[in-house]
Each structure stands twice: as structure tokens, then as C-alpha cells.
Amino acid sequence: MWKTRTKTLVLLLLITILFYWKILLTQQFSLLTGWEEVSQGYSWFQFCVHALREGHLPVWDPFTYSGHNFAGEMQTSGFSPFNVLLALVPFGTHGAMSPQVYNWLFAILHFLGLGFMFALAREFGLSRLSSLIAGMCFSLGGFVSRIGWPDMLQSAIWLPVVFLFLLRALRTPVLRRCLLNASLAGLAMGMTVLGGRVHMVIMEGIVVVTAIAFYCWQRPGHPHEDPAPAGLREPSRLQRALMILVLTVITAFGIGAIQLLPSIAYSPTALRGLGAHNAVGNQKIPYAYLSDHYALPHGIACLLVPYGFGGAGGWNEFLNPYIGVFPLLLVVIAIWKSWKNPWVRYLFFLALAAFLYSFGPFSPLHGILYALVPELWIMREASRMLYLADFALALLAAFGAELLLAREASSINWAPLRRVALGFVIAGGLAMAVPAVYGHPEVNTWVSLSILLIFLTYALFHAIAAGPRSLTLRFLAVGLILFDLAAFDWTARNKIEVAQSGVDHWARLMSCRGAVRFLKTLPGPFRVQVTGENPPNIGDVFSVLTNDGAGATVTIDYARLRSRLDLLNVKYLLEPASSSTPNPVYQDTAWKVFENPAAFPHAWLVHQASVEPSTNKAFDRVNDPSVDLRQTAIVDSAPAEPLGAASTSRDQIQFDSYGLNRLALTVQSQSGGLLILSENYDSAWHATVNGRDARVYRADGALRGVAVPAGNSRVIFNYAPRSVWIGGVLSLLTFLCVGAALIVFRHPRPTEPLNTTGLNSGSLA
């Protein structure tokens, strides 16, 4: 068995490497050319690796947005286990993570997705060939193959594992093993949480709830082969289903607690960008703001012709549902010939509902679920529900392959399907012949390829249906699917073409190295503002303190203070070399650096405080030009210790250390004062002055302040969010509990019956 499994894994890995040959076997193509891919996904990985190598959890990012809660924004995937693997790989020649490492991580995630779906199909009792087709359609086609964000990809690959253990939990006759499998399903959902995309977890939750409900509704009774102990009544089918659901959810929450709890704590303070609109992180997004991202009804044709209508199918960005022409034929076969199988029916209705939801305001289902399903609005783009559609279609393709590609000669009458397929061939032939003869209408190259694939699919189907299922035909089926999916895989970009037609944002980021080296020679700490559209994220990549960032959220208070470059210690501006601003302090062929003489220091002492508990009024005072913030601080409550007379000429402040989650300063003051840091306030920051706990005040709207006495003081700030530590303990305990249960309950007791119930027969048991 182990030899067979090893061969299977090698085959899946080989397929993945060959499929992504452009990014793995050459350096001519790249996943890192767009601004979001470079400044978000890649840069976040870089910061996480930097934090782990420093021996810290990536909870606070001092390099972007004048310091912000990195753990609170889920899509940064700061607690993903894959970050640990990246931390073990040395940086490239640029002093940053090599794009090749990023590419290999991308491929490994797809390999895992392929393997997970393969295992799920095998759980249904399907052959290795059919399972391979399911894995290819799920991971190398459809929604998952077009994900350009690594955090979303890390989350998307776990649904097959969730469903696999859910099936085992539903069908096992032994209650304790049923609950063990439910906890393993929850473990997989927890890994989705750690991946960083909460809406993927919500969609997985929809699958779990609907699958359990479908299971309960389909059959009124369940055969329990494990007899209940004397005097105890075996739980009913509904009770078992509820136990499975509750345990799955609890385990998922426990595993993901280290990410969920910081996000829950951060949401009330966060401002989410919605294009021209903004919304507080924990407020439900108005329905009107969800109407920009949905599929157009005619886009359903993209299932057959992915570049139909000139690519204007409405599938928003990369979210095209295409899994290949031949797999689509297999889906039709599964629905046609395996309808009696209840799981085929479930997958069909799941795909249908997902497609209907993806049409957004065109579909009443979208509005109804928006109103009824908790937190579903987080997903924003209706077309992202195609994730569930492609998951269902990939499994249906495997069920269809089991019928069409069986080794034995089939007694199925394929004539009706042949006629339908021939109709598509004739239509495709006419679509090619008319412009070939008359010169118009012009047929897009990609549409021509789709027509060719329809021809090849029909020819292969005709050959398979007409005779025995030889090894050659089975090999051709796999080859055709891979050819089809690879042809329409546009995730990797040709770097030469990108440089000729637009901006290679990876190259643009690397062009900042000269300016970064110059900035690091200057005394600090200080911040830098990168000007212009789509600024490169030099903060997370090169560890430069900046006022920029590439996140989906910022805090509400920081958004109000962001334009105050002076107050935020922006001492230098980094502008493109084409800038006409005179007198740069540094320049090269790509960038210029300018000094901002109006910038406040990174820390300063004031000896006057104006108390303003109202946030709105505090910002009014901060923006009042008559208020000298170098002398007076606007604070949310009166300092506990009295402030002395002004003596700023003799005040001295020195940064002893500046770490990711810790700052240490030496302060010398002739009288009591308030130390103000040009650092974003967060309630999780704690301070000590000369070894004693000191209150951290919200100063000047969004900064930190702490009272210091006269004389020399040692001030230390530590970032210690309770949500992270409590969540970390919960995650660790949950993981240990699941691991212990797996060790204890994995093997059946001698008195327990083995589960021999199969699913390929159509039974839900």
C-alpha cells in the first residue's frame, strides 16, 4: 500500500511541476508582476519571515501605516504554518525572498490541493484515474487555479479535506470515531482560518451545514453497527448530525483562535476600503456596495468557452469557472447516468446554487442569503461563490469519468449524448468556417482554441464510447485535460512582455534598493513616504519605517491622521526619478529622495496636556493650526502625574532599541513631562517607566503617550495583545486534543465492527 501511495504522490508532484513549468523550470515567467501580488502577498510573506527569524510572532508591523496591527487583518495570514517553511529558506541576492521560492510555494499549494481532492474522490470509492481527474479539475482549473493571492490559495485548498472527514463522520457506525472524524474536519477548517481568508471558511461552513442537512433529509434512519452499552440509548441520527456539526465548528474555532480572536478585537477599530466607500470592519457592508462584483448571466458560456464575449463574462478578475471541455462532458455524464447517487444530486444542487448566487443582483438567492446567512457579506464579491461551484464540478467530473473510462466495456447507450456533442461540433465548425470563407466576423484566437478543444473532446469521447477503454485512451483523456487547463492558465506572466507593455512591479520594487541603502545610512528612527500611484511596499520588504502600506484595512483613527506627514515623523519622501521637485538629497536612475524639514521627531517631550475625551473634538484640536503640538499634547484623559514647567531645550531622548514588538528609550527631562511617540496607538501596547507599569495614553488623536518623571528614565514599550496569547493557547490546546484523540481512537477496538460501507453505490451511510 505504501508503495502505491508513494507512486501516486510522485505522479501528482510530477503533474504539478510540469503544469507550472513556466515558473518552476525557467526564470522567464513570474507570478510577481502586478502591484497587489508584490506589495501585498509577497511583501506580507517577507515581513512574516523577518518576524519569525527575529524570534517573534508577526503581530505588530512597525514598517507600514506608521505601525499597525498585523495580526488583526486576517488576509495577511500571519499565523499560517507555511510561513515557518519560508523562514527556513535563505533570502536571495536582493536581500529579500527570492521569487523562485514564492513560485515553489505557489506550486506546492496546488500540489496539496490536487492531492486533497484526489483523496476525497478516493473516499467516494472512485478509481485512481477518476480521482486524478477530480484533483486536476479542482486545483489546476477553475477558481483555485486562478487565485493570485497566496493567502486565499492557502485557504482554498482545504475544502476537500473538510468534506472527506465529514463523510467519514457521517458514515461511520462507531460514535467515538464519528466524533474523531468531525474533529479532523474542524482541524482542516481551522487551517483554512490560518490561511487568512475568512470568507473561504464561511463557504466551507455552508458546505458542512448543507451536506449534513442533506444527509439527514435523505434517509430517515442510520444503521448503527456499534451496539450501545447496556443501559444507555444510542443517539438518534439527528443527534449524531448535530454533534458532528457542533464539534466541527468548535474544533475549527479552536484551531483558528490565534487568528480569529485578534481579528475580532481589531474589527471595531478598522476601516475597510470599498472602492470609493469605506466601512467600519465589524459593520455589515451595505448591499448597494456589493453590486460591483458579480457574474453576468451570459457568462455561463465561460464553462465551455472561457474567453467568450471577449473575456467580458463578468466573472470578476480571475474568477472564471472553466474546468475544461472534456471534464464538462464528464459532468454531464455524471448527472445523466448517476443521478440516483445522492451525493451526485447534492453536488449538482451545490453547483447550481453557487452559480445562481454568483449572479449577484440578478439573482434573488444572492439577496436572500445576504440577509439571512451571518457574516456572508464579508465575501463581498458574489462571483467568489464559484469556488463551491468548481469544487462540486470537479467531483462530478470524477463520477462521470468513472462511468466513461471504466476498463470494462460499458453497456451504456451513448447515442443521445453523441448527438448532442455532435451538435456542438457542427456549431463550432460553422463558427470557424464562416469567417474563414467571408473574412468576418473575426474569431478571437482563444475562442478558436476552445472550438478546437470541442472537436478533440468529441473525437476522444467517440473513440472511448465505441470500444474498450484502453490504456492509450485513458492516457489521452488525462493529456487532453492537462493541455486544456494549461492553455487557459494565465497566472504566470512573461516578464519581457510585461516590461514592454506596462509596469513590472517586482522590478520596480527592486529598483528601490539604492534609495533604501541610502536611507539606512541616515540617523533615525524616521519614516518615509513613497509618493505616486501604487507605491512599492519598501516597508515590509526592506524593513524601512513608512507611512504607506498595502492592506485592506487601516484603523479609523490613523485614517484621520494619515495626511499629517509632519506629525507622523515622515522625514523623507521617496519619489520617482521623473519628479520635478528640486534639491533631492539622493537620486539614482529610478528614484529621488527629498527631506521634509517640517517633520516632527520620532519621539518628543511636552510639558502641557489638553484633555479631550471626544475623538472628533480631539482631531479638531490636532488640525487646529493655533495648537502647537510640539509643546502641548491632546490626550484622552488627564495624566496621573503632574507635568513640570517646559524645559524642552534640555530634554533629551534616545532610542536604545527599536524592535518589532518592543521599543526601549532613555529619556532625560528637567521636569515631569509626557513622552509622545510618533507611533500608532493600540490598547495592546503596554509601557514601563523605570521598571514600573505606566499608562499609555491616546495622544494627538492616534499616537502614544506616556508620563515620565523628572530626571533620567528608562521607558520600555511592549506589544502584548491578550487576544493573540489567549488565541494561541486555545489553538495549541485544541491541536493537542485532536492529536491525542487521533492517537487513541484511530484504530478500532477488537470488539468494534469495521466500516465496510461504500459510497460509490449511492448510499449515504
C-alpha positions, -999 to 999 in steps of 0.1 A, spaced: 0 0 0 28 24 9 45 17 -24 12 25 -43 7 57 -23 43 68 -29 39 63 -67 7 83 -66 23 112 -47 52 112 -72 28 113 -101 8 142 -86 40 161 -79 53 155 -114 20 167 -129 22 198 -108 58 206 -118 51 201 -155 19 221 -153 38 250 -138 69 246 -158 70 283 -167 76 295 -132 95 264 -118 118 254 -147 125 288 -162 130 324 -149 113 340 -179 78 340 -163 67 354 -130 37 355 -106 50 387 -93 44 414 -118 11 430 -105 11 456 -77 -12 436 -54 8 404 -58 41 422 -50 30 447 -24 6 425 -6 11 387 -8 48 387 -14 55 416 10 34 401 38 54 368 34 86 388 36 75 405 69 63 372 84 96 356 76 115 386 90 95 384 123 99 346 127 137 349 121 138 376 148 121 351 171 87 369 172 52 362 161 42 386 133 16 405 154 26 442 150 41 456 118 61 488 125 71 493 89 38 502 73 10 526 81 31 541 108 28 509 127 -3 487 126 -19 455 140 -7 429 115 -24 400 132 -58 417 132 -61 418 95 -67 382 86 -56 382 50 -20 389 59 -21 352 71 5 359 98 -1 326 116 0 304 85 21 273 91 36 278 57 54 309 70 76 286 91 87 267 59 95 300 42 116 311 72 139 281 67 148 292 31 176 317 28 169 351 11 180 357 -24 207 381 -38 183 411 -34 182 407 4 146 396 1 128 364 -5 135 350 -40 106 350 -65 116 313 -71 108 305 -35 75 322 -39 68 303 -71 76 270 -55 53 278 -26 26 285 -51 32 252 -68 33 232 -35 0 247 -25 -15 235 -58 1 201 -53 -16 198 -19 -49 209 -34 -46 183 -61 -37 156 -35 -65 166 -12 -92 164 -39 -76 131 -51 -80 117 -16 -116 129 -14 -126 112 -46 -110 80 -34 -131 83 -3 -161 81 -26 -148 48 -38 -137 61 -72 -108 48 -92 -73 65 -92 -79 78 -127 -112 94 -118 -97 108 -86 -68 122 -106 -92 140 -129 -110 154 -99 -78 167 -84 -67 183 -117 -100 200 -123 -101 214 -87 -65 225 -83 -53 232 -118 -86 245 -132 -115 267 -122 -114 291 -92 -84 276 -74 -61 277 -104 -68 314 -110 -61 326 -75 -33 351 -75 -32 358 -37 -13 332 -17 -34 338 14 -66 329 -5 -49 299 -21 -38 287 14 -74 288 25 -89 273 -7 -71 240 -7 -86 226 25 -123 221 15 -117 186 1 -101 176 34 -131 191 54 -155 172 32 -135 139 34 -136 138 72 -172 150 72 -181 120 50 -163 96 74 -180 112 104 -214 108 87 -210 72 76 -191 56 105 -212 33 127 -189 39 158 -198 71 177 -164 79 191 -147 75 156 -176 96 142 -166 124 166 -129 119 159 -136 125 122 -157 155 129 -128 170 149 -105 163 120 -129 181 97 -128 210 121 -90 208 121 -90 213 83 -114 242 87 -90 257 112 -62 255 87 -84 275 64 -88 302 91 -50 303 95 -47 307 57 -61 341 61 -94 344 42 -125 342 64 -149 341 36 -134 308 25 -142 295 60 -178 307 56 -182 289 23 -168 258 39 -193 262 66 -221 264 40 -209 230 26 -207 214 61 -242 226 71 -259 217 38 -241 184 35 -252 174 70 -288 186 63 -289 168 30 -277 136 47 -303 138 74 -331 146 50 -322 119 25 -325 89 48 -347 87 79 -325 61 97 -289 51 101 -277 16 107 -256 16 139 -233 -14 139 -217 -5 172 -240 -16 199 -247 9 227 -235 0 262 -261 -16 284 -285 9 299 -276 37 275 -296 47 245 -277 52 212 -281 88 199 -306 93 171 -295 102 135 -304 139 141 -285 140 174 -254 125 157 -256 151 130 -258 179 155 -229 165 174 -208 163 142 -218 199 133 -210 213 168 -178 195 172 -166 205 137 -173 242 144 -158 241 179 -126 225 166 -123 249 137 -127 278 160 -102 264 185 -75 257 158 -81 292 143 -84 310 175 -49 326 173 -61 343 141 -98 348 149 -95 364 183 -71 392 172 -94 398 142 -125 401 163 -107 425 186 -94 446 157 -126 448 137 -143 476 157 -113 499 152 -107 491 115 -118 509 84 -124 487 54 -118 500 19 -148 496 -5 -136 514 -36 -150 549 -33 -166 540 0 -154 529 34 -170 508 62 -160 500 98 -147 465 99 -174 450 121 -203 467 103 -223 449 77 -214 461 42 -245 478 26 -260 457 -1 -256 486 -26 -218 483 -22 -218 446 -32 -232 452 -66 -199 458 -84 -186 423 -83 -208 396 -98 -211 374 -128 -232 383 -158 -258 358 -168 -243 353 -203 -210 344 -185 -223 309 -180 -209 303 -215 -174 305 -200 -179 270 -188 -174 260 -224 -156 290 -239 -135 307 -212 -127 337 -233 -162 341 -247 -176 376 -252 -141 390 -253 -135 380 -217 -164 401 -206 -183 373 -188 -185 392 -156 -165 367 -136 -145 395 -118 -108 393 -120 -95 357 -121 -128 340 -111 -136 321 -142 -154 288 -136 -137 269 -165 -125 234 -157 -121 222 -193 -142 209 -221 -137 172 -216 -144 175 -178 -175 194 -186 -187 165 -207 -179 142 -178 -200 164 -155 -229 159 -179 -224 122 -179 -224 121 -141 -257 140 -138 -272 120 -166 -262 85 -156 -255 87 -118 -285 108 -107 -296 80 -83 -264 86 -63 -275 110 -36 -241 127 -34 -242 134 -72 -275 151 -66 -261 171 -37 -231 182 -57 -254 192 -86 -276 214 -64 -245 229 -47 -231 239 -80 -264 253 -92 -269 273 -60 -233 287 -63 -238 298 -99 -271 314 -90 -255 333 -61 -226 344 -83 -250 364 -105 -254 389 -76 -283 414 -80 -296 394 -110 -304 365 -86 -329 367 -57 -308 340 -40 -279 365 -36 -301 390 -17 -318 363 4 -286 348 16 -271 382 22 -300 389 46 -301 355 63 -266 340 64 -244 355 92 -212 372 80 -216 361 44 -213 398 34 -176 396 43 -171 378 9 -181 410 -9 -177 396 -45 -207 374 -53 -186 357 -80 -163 342 -54 -190 316 -47 -178 299 -78 -153 283 -55 -181 260 -44 -193 255 -79 -159 244 -92 -155 221 -61 -187 204 -70 -180 203 -107 -146 187 -101 -162 158 -81 -189 154 -107 -163 151 -134 -148 123 -114 -181 105 -112 -185 109 -149 -150 96 -156 -159 65 -135 -187 57 -160 -169 66 -192 -134 54 -186 -140 21 -168 -118 -6 -181 -147 -29 -188 -169 -24 -219 -199 -4 -208 -235 -13 -217 -245 24 -215 -262 37 -246 -242 68 -255 -261 76 -287 -282 105 -272 -251 122 -258 -232 117 -290 -259 135 -309 -258 165 -285 -220 165 -287 -221 164 -325 -244 194 -325 -217 214 -306 -191 202 -331 -212 213 -360 -219 247 -344 -182 251 -338 -174 241 -373 -198 268 -387 -182 294 -363 -149 286 -378 -160 282 -415 -180 314 -419 -152 338 -410 -127 316 -429 -148 320 -461 -162 355 -457 -135 371 -436 -159 382 -409 -170 382 -382 -135 378 -367 -130 349 -344 -108 355 -313 -78 333 -311 -88 319 -277 -123 312 -290 -107 293 -319 -88 272 -294 -120 265 -275 -136 253 -307 -106 230 -314 -109 216 -279 -146 208 -286 -135 189 -317 -109 170 -298 -133 162 -269 -159 148 -293 -133 127 -311 -120 113 -278 -155 107 -265 -165 89 -297 -134 67 -295 -139 58 -258 -176 51 -262 -171 30 -293 -148 4 -278 -128 -10 -249 -113 16 -225 -77 10 -234 -47 25 -215 -40 47 -245 -74 63 -244 -72 68 -207 -38 84 -211 -52 107 -239 -80 117 -217 -56 129 -189 -34 145 -215 -63 164 -231 -74 178 -197 -39 190 -189 -35 206 -223 -68 223 -220 -62 237 -185 -27 247 -192 -37 266 -223 -60 288 -203 -38 292 -173 -28 329 -173 -14 332 -138 22 334 -149 32 365 -169 60 368 -194 84 393 -179 96 406 -212 61 413 -224 52 429 -191 82 452 -193 73 462 -228 36 468 -222 33 480 -186 50 480 -152 67 451 -137 61 459 -100 87 434 -88 113 451 -109 100 485 -96 103 473 -60 138 461 -65 148 494 -82 143 510 -47 173 492 -33 198 521 -39 175 546 -22 169 521 7 206 517 12 210 555 14 181 559 38 195 533 61 228 552 65 209 582 80 203 586 117 169 575 129 143 563 135 122 582 110 96 574 84 95 576 46 66 584 24 66 568 -11 47 591 -34 28 584 -66 3 558 -77 7 522 -65 38 528 -43 61 498 -37 60 483 -3 96 490 8 84 489 44 77 451 47 103 441 21 133 462 32 123 469 68 120 507 63 96 526 85 70 541 61 37 558 61 24 536 33 11 501 31 -9 476 11 -35 462 34 -73 461 30 -79 480 62 -64 507 84 -75 519 118 -102 546 119 -80 570 138 -50 565 116 -71 572 85 -79 606 100 -43 614 109 -27 599 78 -23 632 59 -3 647 88 31 637 75 48 661 99 32 646 130 38 610 117 76 617 115 78 615 77 112 630 74 119 618 38 99 615 6 107 589 -20 96 600 -54 102 586 -89 132 599 -108 109 618 -131 98 641 -103 105 678 -109 108 686 -73 142 704 -68 170 697 -44 169 659 -37 193 646 -11 197 614 -31 189 603 -66 196 575 -90 181 563 -123 148 552 -107 142 573 -76 148 606 -58 148 612 -20 137 646 -6 139 657 30 109 671 48 122 697 73 88 701 89 87 665 103 84 660 140 110 638 156 100 602 162 96 609 199 94 642 218 85 656 253 57 680 261 50 696 294 15 707 287 -16 685 281 -51 693 270 -76 667 279 -102 659 252 -121 626 257 -141 631 225 -123 617 195 -139 640 170 -130 671 190 -95 658 196 -89 656 159 -103 691 155 -77 703 180 -49 684 163 -57 700 130 -61 735 145 -30 755 133 -31 775 165 -23 745 186 15 738 189 17 701 192 54 703 199 45 719 232 11 706 240 -4 671 237 -41 664 231 -48 634 253 -79 613 261 -76 617 299 -56 637 324 -21 623 332 -19 608 366 13 627 374 16 665 372 36 679 344 65 703 351 75 735 335 86 735 299 123 728 295 125 713 260 159 728 254 173 704 279 151 674 272 169 645 256 155 613 241 175 584 228 162 552 213 181 523 228 164 496 207 136 495 181 122 461 176 91 446 160 71 444 193 93 463 217 107 498 220 133 510 246 141 546 252 162 566 276 146 600 285 162 628 303 139 656 314 144 686 338 108 682 349 79 659 346 66 655 311 46 635 286 66 614 262 49 613 228 58 587 202 50 591 166 36 556 167 0 544 162 -19 539 194 -32 504 202 -46 494 235 -24 463 235 7 484 239 20 484 274 47 506 289 70 506 319 89 536 332 119 528 353 105 492 358 70 503 369 39 499 348 27 531 332 -4 540 314 -2 545 276 -24 575 266 -40 581 233 -23 613 223 -28 637 194 -57 616 181 -39 584 172 -4 584 188 10 570 220 19 590 251 33 581 285 41 603 315 78 604 327 92 620 358 120 645 361 155 631 357 166 601 338 140 575 328 141 541 311 109 537 291 100 504 275 70 497 253 59 461 247 31 450 224 13 421 241 -22 416 228 -43 394 250 -63 382 220 -31 366 205 -20 349 236 -54 336 246 -60 325 210 -26 309 208 -33 289 240 -67 278 226 -52 268 193 -24 248 209 -48 230 233 -72 222 205 -44 209 183 -31 187 212 -66 174 219 -72 165 183 -38 148 182 -44 128 213 -78 117 201 -63 106 168 -37 85 186 -63 70 210 -92 65 187 -77 60 152 -76 22 154 -109 3 162 -112 -18 193 -112 -55 189 -149 -56 196 -157 -28 171 -170 -37 136 -150 -25 107 -167 0 85 -172 -16 51 -199 6 38 -190 22 4 -202 54 -11 -198 45 -47 -231 26 -46 -250 57 -39 -256 51 -2 -253 80 22 -243 57 50 
